[in-house]
Amino acid sequence: MASCLKFFISFLQSISVEPPHDILTCKMVFSALRGIHNVVSSESRVHTPEIGPLLAVLKKFMVHGLPGADHAAPHELQPVPIPDLRPTNKQEEDKMSETAKTQMKKKKRKQKPRSKFKDTPETGIRADTGQGAASAVGEMQFRPAWARVTSSESEYSDTEGAQRAKLRSFLSKIRQTSLSSLLHTVMNTDKHTMLGYWSSFLPESEATADPATLFNIFKVEPNPKCRATAMGVIGTMFDGSRWYLSFAAEETTSPSRNASSFVPFSVSLAASIREIHKQLLLICGKEQSTMALTQLLKTLAIVVLNTPYRKMKPGLLIKVSARARYFLISSQDNNLKVAALALLKAVFSTSAPLGEVASILTDVSQVSGSSSGPHSRGESASAGSASGGTSWLIDLCISFARLGKTMSVPGSTQFFEQEKPEVPLPIRAESIATLTKIVKGYLPAVKDYIDALGNLVCLCLQDSAPTIQLGAAHMLEELAGSIHQMIKSSPSKEIEDEALQFWKKVLGGPLQNAMQDHKTPLLQATGCDCLSTLSPKIFSKLQKNVQILCIALLTGFTADENATPVKSSAVRALGVFVMFPALRQDVVFLEDVARSVSVLLSNSVLLVRANAAWTFGNLTDTLVINREIDPGFVREFKPTLVSQLFEQAFRSVQDKAKVLFNMMRVLGNLLRYVDENHVADPRFGTLLLKATHILSDMVGGDAMVKVRWNACTACCNFLSNDKLPLGIPEWTDHVYDALCSSVTTCKNFKVRIKAALALCTTVTRKQFGSKFIHVFCCLLQGLEESNMVADFIDYKFRDILQEQLCTTLIHLSSLLQAEDLPVLSPHLLGKSEEISQQLEHYRNKLLSATDKEANDTASAFINVGTALSDSVEGYMVVKQVSAAEKLMKFKSTVQHVKHLEISPNAAAVNHKGVYGSLFDFFTKLEIGSVESN
């Protein structure tokens, strides 16, 4: 294939195509381009050495025969150097072999994309409904010209006019084939490699607009199929480029005339993005072909999805939505309406919330001026009601999705009656998908629509079309999640009452009936996801029979006879329910969840096991919370079931990382849950010791980072349980050794922070056993080496690590005894100044936090080691004290150190080295604390 590609490129570079054009030359060029198309469409990856000459040839012939075409094009395009700043993949993805990746790609290529709708006879373009604008290019297949031409060359007569028509036809085929080959080349070329050639096809700015870009085709290309294919190329280039475009940043102020001529890369990239938006919007106003317009709107949707509008000046999205609104209201073509809805969906999919996007919902300034052409009664009513303060877009989407059912809309005194044939399925599906994006990011702006949207969900869940049912279920999931967030962020009785009525309506029949239809397992799985968005407050207010119904549905869906997606979603929803206060102390429910989890942890599908492991972690979190609230709960929960949980966790430790890191949570919670009665039982003694050895192996091993820091958190839970025999060598020595090893040698700073936090959990000197001095020395070594950052990503965690090490060191220093001084002194000699600086910096931060407390501008200073607990799911009680309380603790530590008996012999000099930095720091701290008080 590579040799064939080189031959075709060499032939096209050498052949002369200067005007006047002749049919024989066109036939040879067309045949060579057909060969290139066959090669690039069949290969999964275009060879990098040929990419420059290949793009030069395709760029030359994509404008062949057009006015102003440059026939003296270079033989090779040179890329602009682009630094590789792509985000790194996860560690488990890095371990995937190249063979596995290749097999996955081949499998994807063999699978034909399934379209929900047939190609329309007018345009041949498939209507995109529920998969989003990003998949529009993949669904639209640009067939080359020769595959669509059915007439033979003999149909052309030998007259001069016929020869000119035949020549125009060949020139059009050449451009179409070249653009189609360019589309496949972009699709099969590495994104980072293709970025270097953007400037050859896309305008960089208005001042440096290149006439030979893809946008120039729309000004002179007479064939709408070529224009649509060119627009598909632009969309394919933008698809998946969000990480690159995120570096764009538009200047908020106009540059000074005397400013330097240097233009930052971020500013030039932002200028290119703005120019591309401008060109696309201009083409929207001039294009007449429905086929080209449909692909243009899909391409614009892809551009919107990948543009960082937070870093751009506001106004772009308003212009984009105005164009989409015009086609949505005025066009009579169903494909065009679907594309317009997909574009609006992309607008509301941008990083929410944006002020200009929220204004689009209620802004009707351009609806009346842009809605030329006949409209249905429902559309006119929606536009009219929007002027009264409601949302024109939500009204319109509801009217599209209703399918003639009568339903009231807030802000309107009338019902929308269906007086025309029912809305086509693609428009209905895309309307529901657009509403889903709106409620996901902008529900607070349209909270008056909660009741109307709930009615729509109930209506669509009873629809006969599975596509509409599934779309309604997804909408219900996002709507319920947004309502839950509103209750958490700004709780009010009005919102809670409205949410309660909403859930009563949904659970009263529509969702229940949809979930019991075993013919649609994907709908059942989505229904389980919807139940997982229930708020704990709302669940507690539901009737008892409704609560039992939800639990029975989820528990029943975990059975083996159900499909894999259903079991996966059901067990995850149980993981949410098990944390509800209303169910937390229901022992029967907890035992049922434990049995379901134990069964699904042996499932053959990794996704099911991963969700079951997450639910397992939440279950043990609940056990710990119940024990903390009521110690008598331990006697209510069967000990035999606890031992079974241990055994199940031991078996799952051998599983993949997605299961393993949750097993660390489970083991840590179980070690915190047990009490002295479990320790006295010989069966439990063996289980507990085995659990501690597993944790120590994971902390000090080479497992995935998330597994290691979850193991550190589990050790924290283990060391905080004073009912266990902490300090006995066989119980804790291996745990302390593993934590110390992580503090001093682990390359990842987040793991080191968690390890230092775990060492700070032990309360008494006795619980350290014989490892106290070793732990103290390792903390000093970790503090000394904390400035040695090997990975740039760890820079933002360096200060947090140093503060946690200081916190743990000062905690251990309060446990110092006089006999420790001769042993510690060699480890502090020569390090006094550096450690003193670290402690002094930490002291100043505590004092500044105290000042903030005095002004009520900040909450209590929390242990800095818990700052990273966002990424670790689990429950861990860490004592939180204010900065002022810590200072008092340090002052008492000063008094403790001052009263230590130091022998007056020659070793006293070395004894002073023990204090080196610590004693001076405590003295300064005491003076500073007294002055601040």
N, C-alpha and C positions, 0 to 999 in steps of 0.2 A: 504494500500500500504506500509506503513512504517513497519508494522509487517511482511509482506511478504519479504521485503528487508532485514530485520534483520535475518529472517530465512535462506535466501539464503546465506548471508554473513557468518553466523555461520556454515552452512554446508560446505562451501568451505574452511573455516579456519580449520575445524576439519578433513576433508578427507585427506588421505595420497596419495600423487601423486609422490612418489619417483620412479625412474626407477627401473626395466623395466616397461613400461606402458602397460596396458591391455585395451581392447576395452570396457569392462563393466564399468570400472572406468571413462574412457573418456566419455561414454554416460551420466553418472550421472553428471560429471562436466559440460558437454555441456548443459544439461537440466537446471542446476542451473544458468549458465550464461545466458541462454535464458530468464529465469525468471527475472534476474537482468536487462537485456536489455529491457524487456517489461515494467518494473517499471520505469526506468530512462528516457525512451523515451516518456512515457505517462504523467509523472509528469512535471509540469512547473518549479518546484524548488526542488532540492534535499535537504533533511533535513540535517542541519549542523551537528548534533551529529553523523550521520552515514557516514559522508564524509571521515573521516580518515580510518576506517576499509574498507570501500568500495574501496577507491583508492589503499589500500594495496593489496586487493584481485585481483583487475584488473591489477595491476602492476605485480603481481606474475604470472598470467595466460596469460598475453600478450606475454610472452617469453616461455610459456610452451612447452616443447619438443624441444627447440632449444639448440644447443651446449652451454655449460657454464651457463645454466639457474640455478638460485638459488632457490631451493625448500624450503629452511628454511627462508622464508620471514617473516618479523614481522607481527603481527596481526593488527597493526594500524600504519599509517604514521603520524608523528608529524609535524605540520606546523612550518615554520619559522615565528616569529612575524614580521608583516608588519604594520607600522603606517598608519593610515587612513588619507592620504593626498590628497584625491580626491577633485577636485574643487567643491565648493558648487553650488547648483542649483539656478536658479532664484527664486525670491520670489513668483511669480505666480505659479511656478512648485511646490514649497513647499506647497502651499495651496490646491493642488489637493488631493482629498481624496484617501484613499487606495482602496476604492471600485471602483472608476473610473479607477485607475491604473490597478487593477485586470481585469476589463472588457476590457480594451484596450489590455492587454496581451492575454486574451482568444480570442479576435477578431483576433489578429495577428496570433495566432496558427491555427485558423480555416481557414485562407486564405492560399491556396496552392501557393507556389512561382511560378510565371509565367516565363517560359523559352521561350526565343525568338526562340530557335532552338531545334530540336529533338535530342534525345540521339543518339550518333553515334553507329552503330552496332558493331564496333570493340572494343570500350572501355567501352561503357555504361556511359561515363562522358559527361555532358552537357558543351558545349562550351560557355564560358563567353565572352560577347562582350562589352556591353555598360554600365554595372553597376559597374565596378571597381573591383579591386582584393579583396577588403574587403568583397564582397558578394560571393566570390568563394566558401567558405566553406558552406554557407547556400544553394547555388544552387546544390552543389554536395551531393547527398544522398547516404551514405554508407549503403547499405542494408546488413543485417546480412547474414551469410553463409546459414542458413537454408531456407532463402527466395529465394535464387538463385539456390539451388541444386534441380534438377528435377529427378535425377536418384535415384532409390530405393536401399536399401542395398542388395537386392537379386541379383544385378548385379555383386557383388563381389563373386568369386568362393571360395571354401574352401581350395585352395592350399595355401602353405606357403607364396608365393610371393603376392598372392591376399590379404592375411591377413595383410601383412606388408603395402601394399598400402592402405588398409582400415584404418589401424591405423594412417598412415601419414595423410590421409584425415580428420580423426577426430581431430587430433592434430592441423591441420591447421584451422579447423572450430572453435576450442576452442580459438585460438589466434585471429582469425578474430572477433569472437563474443565479446571477451574481449576488443579488441581495439574499436569496434563499441560502446560498452557500455561506455567505457572511453570517447569517443567523445561526446556522449549525456550527460554524467555526467559533463564534462567541460562546455558544452553549457548551462546547466540548473543550474549551480552553480554560486553564486555571484562572480564577478571578483576579488574583494578584498580578499575574502576567498580563492579563487583558487591560488592567488599569493603566498601564504605561502607554497604551495606544488610544486612550480616550480622546486625547487632544487632536487626533487625526480624523475623528468622526463626529465629535461634539464641539460646540463653540465654547471657548474658554471665557470670553467676556464679550460685551457689546462692542467694545473698542477694537477687539482683535478677532472679530467674527470671520471665520474661514468660509469662503463661498463653496468649498468642496466638502461640506459636512452633510450628514444625513438629512438635516433640516432643509438644505437647499433643494433636495429632491422634490419637496412638496411645492416649490414655487414653479417648477418647470416640467414635472413628470405628468404626462397626460393619462397614464394607466393607473386606475385606482388600486389595482392589485399590487403594483409596485409600491405605491405609497403606503398601503397597509403593511406590506412586508418590511419596509424601511422602519415603520413605527414599531413593528415587532422586534427588530434588531435593537432599537433604543431601549425598549422595555427589558429585553434580555440582558443588556449591558448594565442596567441599573439594578436588576434583581439580585439580591444578596450582597449589595455594596454598602449596607448601612454602616458597617464598621469603618469603612474608608471615608464616607461622607460625614461621619461624626466629627472629623477633625476640622470641618468648616466652621467659621465664626465670622459673622458679618459685623463690620464696624458700626457702632451705634452713633458715632459722630462723624461729620464730614471731615475728610483729611485736609490738613492745612496746605496752603500753596507752597510754603517753605519746607514742607515735610520731606523726609528723605525719599529717594526714588525706590527704595527697597520695599517690596510688597510681600508681606508674610504669606506662607503657603495657605494658611487657613483663610485669609482674606481672598486670595485668588480663587480658591476652591468655592467659596461662598458666592463670588461673582459669577462663576461658571454655572452654579446651581440656579441662581436668579435668572441668568440669560436663558437657560434651558426651559425654565417655567414660562418665561416670556414668549419664547418661540412656540411652545406647545399651545399656549392660550391663543396666540395669534392664528395658528393653524385651525384651532377649534372654530374660530369665527369665519374662516374662509372655505373650509372643506365642505364639499357637497355630497360626496359619496358616503352612503350609509355604512358600507363595509369598512372604509378607511376611518370614518368617525368612531365606529365601535372599537376598533383596535386602538385608536388614539386615546379614547377614554380609559381603556384598560392599561395602556402604557402610562398615562398620567397617574393612574392609581398606584402603579408600581413605584413611580418617582416619589409620590407622596409618602408611601410606606417607608422609604429609605432616606428621606430628607430630615435632617435635625432642625426642626422649625424653632426649637427653643433657642438656638443660636443665630437664627435669622431675624431680620426686622419683620415685625408683624405686617400682615396684609396679603401675603401670598395665598394662604388657605382661603381667605374670603373670596379672592378672585377665582380660585379653582372651584369652590363650591357654587359660585354664581353660574359658571359654565355648566356644571353638572345639573344644577337646578333648572336651567333653561331647557336642556335636552329632556330632562325627566318630565317636565310639565308640557312642553310644546310638541315633542316628537310623538309620532304615531307608530314608530317601529319598535317592536318588543325587544329586539336585541339591543337597541340603543338605550332603551329605558333600563334594561338590566345592567348595562355598562355604566350608566349614570349613577345608579344605586350603588354599584360596586365602588365607584369613585368616592361617593359620599361616605360609604363604609370605611374606606381607607382614610378619609379625613378624620373620622372619629376614632380611628385606631391609632392615631399619633399619640405620642407621650402625653397622657392626660394628667391634669387638666390644663388646657390652654384657653386663655380668655377669649381669643378670637374665634376659637372653635365653639365655645359655649354661646357666643353671640350669633353664630350661624343658625342655631335652632329657632330663635325667635325673630331674627332679622328678616323682614319681608319687603325690604326696600326695592329689591329687584324682581320680586315675583310678578308684580303686576305689569312691569315693563318688559319682562322677558317671556311672558306666557302667551305669546301669540299663537294663534291656531285653535282649533276646536278642543274643548276639554269636556270631561265628564262632569256630571253634577257633583259627584263626590269630590273631585279635584278642586272645583271652584269653591265648594263649601269649605274645604280644608284651608285654602288660601285666605278665604274671608275670615274664618275663625281665628287664624293666626294673627290677624291685625288686632284682635282683641286681647292679646297677651299670651296666647298659647303658641305651641310650636307647629309651624306649617309642615315641617318634615315628619314629625311623629303622626300628625293627623293624616298626612298623605300615605305614609307607610301602613298605618292601621287600615285605611280605606282599601289599599291594595291587598292586604293580607286577609281581610275578612271574608272574601269570596261571597259577598252578597248577604251575609248574615247581618241582622240589625243589631247595632251596639252603640251605646251612647259614648260621646267623647267629651271630656271636661272642657268647659268654656264654650260649649255649643248648645243651643236650645233645640236643635233638631237632630234627627237620625239621618245617617247616610244610607239612602235606599239605593240598591243596585238596579239600574235601569238599562245596562248594557250587558253583553255577554260576559260571563265570568272572567276574572283576571287570569291570564296565563300562569301556569305553575312556576316558570322561572322568575317572573316578577314577584309573585307572592313569596317565594323562598328568599329572594334577595332582599325584599322588604323586611322580612323577619330577621335576617342576618344583620341588616343595617340597624334595626332597633336594638338588637343584642349588643352591638358596639356602643350605641348611645347610652344604654342603661349601665353598661360596664364602667364607663368613665365619667359620665355626665348626668347621672340620676339626680343629684342634689339640685341641678339647674332646672329639672323638669319633674320635681317630686309630686306635683299635682296630677301626674299621669299614672301614678302607681295603680290606682283602681282600674283605669282603662286598660293598662297593660296586663293586669291580672285577668281581666275579662277576655282579652285577646289570647292569652296563654291557654286558658281553659277551653276556649273555642277551638283553637288550633290543635290542642291535644286530642280532640275528638274527631279530627279531620280524617278523611279516608286515605290521603296521600302520606306515605311514610316520610317523605322528605319534609313535609310541613310539620308533622308530629315531632320529628327529630329537631328541626329548627326551633320549634316552640319549647322543647325541653332544654335546649341550650340557652334560649332566652330566659327561661325560668331560673336556670342555674345562675346566670349573671345577675338577673334582677334580684334574686334572693340574697346573693352575696353582697350586692351594693346596699340593699336594705340593712343587712347585718352590720356593714361598715358604718352606715349612718347612725344606727343605734349605738354603736361603740363610740364614735367620735363626738356626736352631739345628741345624747339621749334626751328624749322628751316623751311625755305620755301620749302626745298626739301621734308621733311616729310609731311608737310601740303598739298603740291600738290599731293603727292602719296596717302595720305588719301582721298583727294577729288576725285581723279580718282577711288579709290576703292569703295567709296560710290555711285558714279554715276553708276558704273558697277552693283553693288548689287541692287540698287533701280531702275535700268532701266528695271526690269522685273522679275528676278528670285524670289526675296523676296516678291515682290508685288503679284505675282501669287500664291506663297506658302501660303501667309497669307489670301488669298481669298478663299482657299479651306476649306469649312465648315465641311468637313468630318474628318478633323484632327485638333480638337481644341487645342491639346497640341502643335502642330506646330504653330498655330496662336499665342498662348501665348508666345512661345519662340521668335517668330518674333517681338512681342511687346517689349520683353526684349532686343532684338537686337537694336531696334530703340532708346531705352533708353540710349544706349551707345554712341549715336551721340555726337560729340563735338560741343559746341556752335559756334566755329569758322567755322567748316565745314558746319554746318547747315546754317549759314548766307551766305555761298558762293554757296549753291545749288540754282538751278533755282526755280523761284517762283512756278511753277506748281508742282515741286517735293515737296516743302515745304507744299503746300496745300494738296498734296496726303498723306503725312505722318500724318498731323493733321486730315484729314478726316478719315483715317484708324483707328487711335486711338480713336477718338471721337465716331465713329460708333461702335467700339467693346465694348464700355461701355453700350450698349443697353441691355435690359433685355433678348432678345432672344438668346444672346450668352452664351456660357458655362462659368462656374465660373472661371476657370483658365484664360480664355481670358479676362474677365472683370477685374480681379485682376491685371494682367500684364498691361493691357491697361491704367487703371487709374494711375498706378504707373509711366508709361512712360509719361503720361500727367503731372505728378508732376515734371518730369525732364524738359519737354519742357516749362513749365510755368516760369522757371527761366532763359530761354534763353534771352539775350539782344535783339535779333531780334523779339521776341514775347512779351517781357515784357510789352510794352505799347500798345499792340493790345487789345483794350477794348472789342471788340467782342469775341476774343479768350478767354480772361479772364472770360467773362460772361458765355461762353459755358462750360468752365472747372468748374465754380462754380455750374452750373446746374447739370452737370454729377456727381460731388462730392456729391451734396445734395441727389441725387437719390440713389447712391451706399452706402451712410452712413446708409441707411435703409435696406440694403441687409441682408439676413438671415445668410450668411457665414461670420465668423469672419475675415478671411484673406482678403476678399474683403473690409470689413469695415476698417480694419487696414491700408491697402494701400490707401484707399480713405481719411482716416484721415491724413496720411502723405502728400498726395497731397494737402489737405485742408491747412495744415500748410505752405507748399511751396507757395500756392496761396496768403495767407495773408502776407508771407514774401515779395512777389513781390509787393503787395499793399503798404507796408511800404517803400520799396525802391523807388517806383515811387513817393510817397509823399515827401520823403526826397530830391529827385532830382528835382521834379517839384510840388510845393504845389498846382498848379492849377489842377493836376490830380484828386484831390478829387471831383471836380465838374463834371468831365467827367464820373466817375464811379457812377452808379445809387445809390442814398441813399437807395431806397427800397431794392435793392439787398444786401447792407451792413446790413440792419436790418434783412434780411432773413439769412444771414451768422451768425449773432448773435443767432438767434432763433435755427438754425441747431446745432450750437455749444452747446447750452443749452440742447438740446435733447440728444446729443451724450455724454454729461458728465456722464450720467447714464450707459454708456457702460463699457466693460471690460478695463483692464489696458492698453492693446495694443492700444486702441483707445483713452483712457482718457489722456495719457501723451501728445499726439499730440493736443488734445483739449486745453490743457494749453498753448501750443504755439499759437494756433489760437486766444484764448481770449486775450493773451498778445499783439499779433500783432494788433488785431482790436482796442484795447484800445490805442495803440500808433498811429494808423492810423487816428482816428477821430480828428476833429478840433472843434473850438468854435461854428461853425454852427450846428454840430451834438449835442453839449451839450445844445444849446438853444432850440432844438427840444424836446418837452416833451416826445415823444415816445422813443427817444434815451436816454434821461436821465434815464428812468427806466431800459433800457437794460444795460447801462453802470454801474449803481449801482449794478445790479444783477451780472454782470461779476466780479466786484471787490469782492463781497461777496463769489462767488464760488472760486476765487483764494485764498482768505484768509482762507477759509475752507480747501482747499487742502494743503496749506503751513503748517498749524498747525495741520492737522489731522493725521490719521494713514494710509494714502494711501501708495502705492508702492513708493520706493525711487525715481525712475525715474520720477514718477508723481510729487513728491514733489519738486525736484530740477528744473523741467520744470516750475512748478508753481512759484518758486522763480524768475526764469528768466522772466516769464510773469509779475511779480510784478515790476521787473526792467524796463521793457518796459513801464508799466503803469506809474511809477513814473518819467520817463524821458520825458513824454509828458506835456510840460508846457502850453498847450492849455486847459488842464483839471483843475478843481478847486481844486488843491492839497492843503492840509492844512485844508480844511473844515472837521469837525469831521465825518460827515456821509459818506464822500468819502474816507478818508485815515486812520482814527483811527484804524479800524479793521485790515487793511493791516499791519500797523506798529506793532500792537500787535502780529499778527501771525508771522511776520518776527523776532521779538524779542524773541518770544517763541522758534522758531527754532534755533536761535543763541545760546540760553542758555540750551535748554533741548534735542534737537534732538541728537540721538545716532550716526547718520551717519554724518561724517565730510564733505562729499561733499555737503550735503544739507545745513549745517551750513555755508560753504564757499559761496554758492550761496545766502543765506539769507543776509550775511554780505555785499556781493557785491551789492545787491538790496538796502540796506540802504545807501550805498555810492553814489547812483545815484541821490538822491535829492540834488538840487543845492543850494537853499536858505533856510534860517532859517524859513521863513514864511510857506514854503511848509511842514514843520514838524508839524505845528500847535501846539497843546498842548502836543505833544508826544516827544519833543526834549530831555528833561531831562531823560525820561524813556528809550529812545533809547540809550542815552549815557551810562547810568548805565548798561543796558543789555550788551552793547559791552564790558564794563569793566569786567563784570561778565564772559562773554564768553572768554575773554582773560585770565582771572585768571584760568578758568577751562579747558583751551585748552590742558593742559598737562595730563589730566585724560583720557587716551585712554582705552576704554572698549574692543574694538575689535582690534586684531593685524593687520587686514587688513587696518585699518584707520591710522596706524602709518605713512605711506608714505604721507598722506594728512595733517599731523599735522602742519608741517612747513608752508605749503600753507595757512592753516587756520589762523595761527598766523600772517602771513604777511598781509592777507586780513583784519583781525581785526585791525591791526595797521594802515593800510591805511585808513580804515573807521573812526577810532578814530581820526586820525590827520585831516581828512576832516571835521569832526564835530567840532573839537577844533577850527578850523578857524571861526566857527560860534558862538563861545562862547560870552556871554555878561556878564557884571559885576553882574547883578542880579542873574546869574546862580550859582555864587560861593558859597553862603551859602547853597544852596540846594545840590550841588555836593560834598561838603567837607566831609560829613559823609560816603559817598560811597568810598572815596579814602583813608581814614585813615587806616593805617596798611597795605596797598597794594602798597605803593609807590615803595619799592625796587623791588618787582617782576615785576611790570609793567614797571619800568625803565629798567630792564634787557631786556625785550621783545622789547621795543622801541629802545634801544641801538643796539641790534642785527639787527633790521630792518634797522637802520641808516647805519650800517657798510655794509650791503648788497647793499644799494643804492649807497654808495660811491664806492664800488668795481665795480658796474655796470657802474658808471661814468668813471672809469678808462678803462674799456673795450671799452666804446664808444670812448675815446680819442685815443685808438689804433686801432679803426675800426675793432675790432674783435667780436663785438656783436651789435645787433640792439638796438633800443630804449627800455628802460625798460618798459614793459607793465604791466598794473595792474595785480597783481598776481592772483586776483580772477578769471580772464578769462582763467587761465591755464587749467581749467577742461571743457572748452566749446567744446572739441573734441567730447564728448559723447552726447551733446545736439544739436539736429538739429534745426536750426532756425536762424533768423537774429536779431542781437541786436547791435546797435551802442553804443560803449563804448569809451569814449574819451581816447586816448592813448598818454601819455606824456613820455618824456625821464626822466632818473634819474636826470639829471642836472636840468631839468625844475621842477621836484618835489622838489629838494633841494631849488630852488629859492622860490617856493611856501611856503615851510616850513620857510624860512627866513622871508618872509613877515608875516607869521603867528606869528613868534617870536615878530616882531615889534607890531603886533596887541595885543598880550598878554601883552607885557610890558606897553603899554599905557592904559590898563584897570585900572580904578580907584578903589583902594582897601582902604577901610576906615581904619583909623589908630586906631580904637578902639580895644577892647579885642577880637573881632571876627576876627581880622586880622590873628591871629594864625591859626584859622580854615580855613581862606581864603587861606593861604599858602598851606594848605593840598590839596586844589583843584589842585594846580599845582604839588604838590608832585613830581611826576616823570615827568610830561609833561614839566614844566618850566625848570627843570634841563636838560631835554633832548633837548629842543629847544635851550637852551644856548649852550650846547655842540655842537649841530648841527651847530649852527651859526659859532662857532669858527672853527669847522672842515671844514665847507664849505669855509670859508674865506681862511684858510690855503691851501685847495685843489685848490682854484682858483689862 
